[in-house]
Amino acid sequence: MFISNIADFDQLLPQESAVTQDKTRNRVQADLELFKSVANLAEFSSTPVILLFNHADEFEKKVESATTEDLTVRPTFPKLES
């Protein structure tokens, strides 16, 4: 089981992060990359792997209270439909 905080969609990784040196990468994108790399390991080829997003209530509050200019979901995840 892999858990990611969906409310961190608007948070960038700290510069000293071991996950990435890219200052433009947000926490959820980094979590998804890590999840993909772990889930695709040969050791897990026959093992169900679950990705859970927690803090959905905080995510919802951020989205509801954000103005169009403030909302950064679309640039972070450009494949989302309108």
Backbone bond lengths (Angstrom), bond angles and torsions (degrees), N, CA, C in turn:
res aa  C-N    CA-C-N  psi(-1)  N-CA   C-N-CA  omega(-1)  CA-C   N-CA-C  phi
1 M - - - 1.436 - - 1.529 107.69 -
2 F 1.328 115.38 134.91 1.463 122.14 179.95 1.525 107.29 -123.92
3 I 1.319 117.20 129.68 1.466 121.62 -176.34 1.520 109.93 -117.96
4 S 1.336 115.31 134.14 1.461 121.72 178.16 1.527 108.80 -130.04
5 N 1.316 116.01 141.70 1.462 121.44 179.24 1.524 108.92 -85.13
6 I 1.322 117.53 103.46 1.463 122.77 -177.58 1.533 111.93 -64.88
7 A 1.315 117.26 -23.98 1.469 120.72 179.00 1.526 112.10 -70.33
8 D 1.328 117.20 -10.64 1.462 121.15 178.16 1.527 112.23 -87.31
9 F 1.329 117.88 13.59 1.456 120.91 -178.60 1.525 112.48 -58.25
10 D 1.318 116.78 -23.04 1.465 120.35 -177.85 1.526 112.91 -107.52
11 Q 1.328 116.78 14.81 1.465 121.82 -178.20 1.531 110.18 -109.55
12 L 1.333 116.09 131.28 1.453 120.49 176.02 1.522 109.51 -87.94
13 L 1.308 115.45 151.51 1.458 120.21 176.04 1.525 109.63 -67.29
14 P 1.316 117.14 147.23 1.465 119.11 175.30 1.523 110.29 -63.46
15 Q 1.296 116.08 151.04 1.459 121.13 -177.30 1.526 111.93 -58.21
16 E 1.321 117.58 -34.09 1.461 120.60 -177.43 1.522 113.21 -86.18
17 S 1.324 117.06 10.01 1.457 120.87 -178.08 1.526 111.60 -60.60
18 A 1.319 115.22 137.02 1.467 120.39 177.61 1.521 111.26 -77.01
19 V 1.348 117.17 -17.84 1.460 120.72 -177.02 1.520 110.60 -70.21
20 T 1.308 117.21 -42.83 1.456 120.99 -177.72 1.514 109.78 -156.39
21 Q 1.285 116.38 152.68 1.457 121.15 174.07 1.527 110.24 -99.16
22 D 1.323 117.43 -0.19 1.454 122.46 -179.03 1.520 109.62 -77.58
23 K 1.325 117.18 113.70 1.460 121.52 -176.73 1.529 112.00 -71.59
24 T 1.335 118.29 -11.34 1.456 120.66 -178.99 1.524 112.41 -95.44
25 R 1.303 118.70 -3.47 1.457 121.80 -177.91 1.513 110.10 -82.66
26 N 1.312 117.42 127.95 1.461 117.87 178.86 1.519 110.77 -90.25
27 R 1.300 114.36 170.16 1.467 120.60 -172.71 1.523 112.66 -64.30
28 V 1.321 117.99 -40.00 1.463 119.83 -178.07 1.523 110.10 -69.35
29 Q 1.328 117.96 -40.65 1.464 119.99 176.82 1.526 110.74 -60.42
30 A 1.317 116.87 -42.72 1.468 120.73 178.52 1.530 110.65 -63.82
31 D 1.328 116.85 -41.64 1.468 120.43 177.49 1.522 111.06 -61.10
32 L 1.338 117.10 -42.75 1.464 120.81 -179.57 1.524 111.42 -65.29
33 E 1.314 117.17 -38.64 1.463 120.08 176.49 1.526 110.87 -63.79
34 L 1.321 116.35 -44.05 1.460 120.13 178.95 1.527 110.73 -64.33
35 F 1.334 116.87 -42.51 1.458 121.48 177.41 1.528 110.63 -58.33
36 K 1.329 117.19 -47.58 1.469 120.71 179.85 1.521 111.39 -59.95
37 S 1.328 116.36 -43.32 1.463 118.75 -178.04 1.527 111.33 -66.30
38 V 1.318 118.03 -37.52 1.467 121.22 178.77 1.533 110.14 -73.05
39 A 1.320 117.35 -44.62 1.462 121.12 -177.52 1.527 112.22 -64.85
40 N 1.318 117.54 -27.30 1.461 121.40 -178.53 1.524 114.11 -91.19
41 L 1.330 117.32 4.40 1.459 120.45 176.02 1.533 110.10 -66.68
42 A 1.310 115.87 143.33 1.469 120.52 -179.96 1.526 111.60 -57.41
43 E 1.325 116.56 -33.85 1.467 120.85 -179.34 1.529 112.53 -62.43
44 F 1.330 117.16 -22.10 1.463 120.83 -179.19 1.528 112.85 -107.01
45 S 1.324 117.41 13.86 1.471 120.22 -174.73 1.529 113.40 -61.19
46 S 1.313 117.92 -29.17 1.468 120.00 179.25 1.529 112.00 -114.55
47 T 1.323 115.93 21.65 1.460 121.21 -177.36 1.526 109.95 -116.00
48 P 1.329 117.92 128.59 1.465 118.99 174.97 1.534 109.79 -64.42
49 V 1.303 115.79 133.97 1.459 121.52 178.90 1.517 107.34 -120.96
50 I 1.330 116.11 131.03 1.468 121.62 -175.70 1.518 109.60 -114.13
51 L 1.320 115.94 133.49 1.460 122.35 174.46 1.526 107.63 -109.70
52 L 1.337 116.13 119.86 1.458 121.61 177.95 1.522 109.69 -113.55
53 F 1.309 115.55 138.05 1.460 120.86 172.46 1.518 107.44 -106.21
54 N 1.337 116.66 121.63 1.458 119.62 177.94 1.529 109.90 -104.67
55 H 1.308 115.77 177.91 1.463 124.30 -178.69 1.535 111.78 61.40
56 A 1.322 116.07 36.72 1.467 120.74 178.64 1.523 111.17 -62.49
57 D 1.334 117.73 -31.09 1.458 120.62 179.15 1.532 111.11 -65.22
58 E 1.340 117.08 -40.90 1.463 120.63 177.07 1.527 110.82 -66.89
59 F 1.326 116.34 -39.48 1.460 121.61 177.76 1.526 110.25 -59.93
60 E 1.326 115.46 -46.94 1.464 120.55 -179.58 1.526 111.07 -60.76
61 K 1.326 117.49 -43.22 1.471 120.84 178.57 1.521 111.35 -61.95
62 K 1.324 116.78 -42.76 1.462 120.34 179.25 1.526 110.90 -61.97
63 V 1.317 116.52 -44.65 1.461 120.76 -178.38 1.522 111.04 -67.38
64 E 1.327 117.26 -42.49 1.466 120.69 -179.33 1.521 112.68 -66.70
65 S 1.323 117.54 -34.91 1.464 120.41 -175.84 1.527 113.07 -90.17
66 A 1.314 118.23 -9.53 1.463 121.01 -176.53 1.523 111.29 -81.55
67 T 1.313 115.14 144.51 1.459 120.07 170.84 1.524 107.41 -82.22
68 T 1.306 117.09 167.36 1.462 121.15 179.86 1.524 110.96 -57.57
69 E 1.320 117.03 -39.26 1.464 120.86 -179.06 1.529 111.54 -69.51
70 D 1.339 117.23 -33.31 1.460 121.34 -177.98 1.517 112.91 -79.05
71 L 1.300 116.50 -29.12 1.459 120.87 -172.51 1.522 111.19 -69.97
72 T 1.308 116.14 120.90 1.458 120.69 -175.67 1.525 112.81 -111.18
73 V 1.310 117.81 20.45 1.466 119.91 179.22 1.523 110.17 -67.88
74 R 1.314 117.78 -46.41 1.467 121.22 -175.56 1.529 112.04 -61.56
75 P 1.358 120.37 -49.54 1.473 117.79 177.91 1.522 113.24 -63.31
76 T 1.318 117.05 -30.18 1.456 120.51 -179.49 1.525 111.04 -74.00
77 F 1.328 116.30 -41.43 1.455 121.90 -178.82 1.527 109.27 -127.59
78 P 1.329 118.08 77.66 1.464 121.66 -173.34 1.522 114.89 -63.39
79 K 1.321 118.73 -15.51 1.470 121.05 -178.85 1.537 112.25 -80.70
80 L 1.336 117.88 -6.29 1.462 120.05 178.89 1.525 110.14 -65.80
81 E 1.303 115.54 139.30 1.464 121.24 177.91 1.518 109.79 -81.09
82 S 1.324 115.81 155.64 1.474 120.92 177.55 1.503 110.45 -74.23
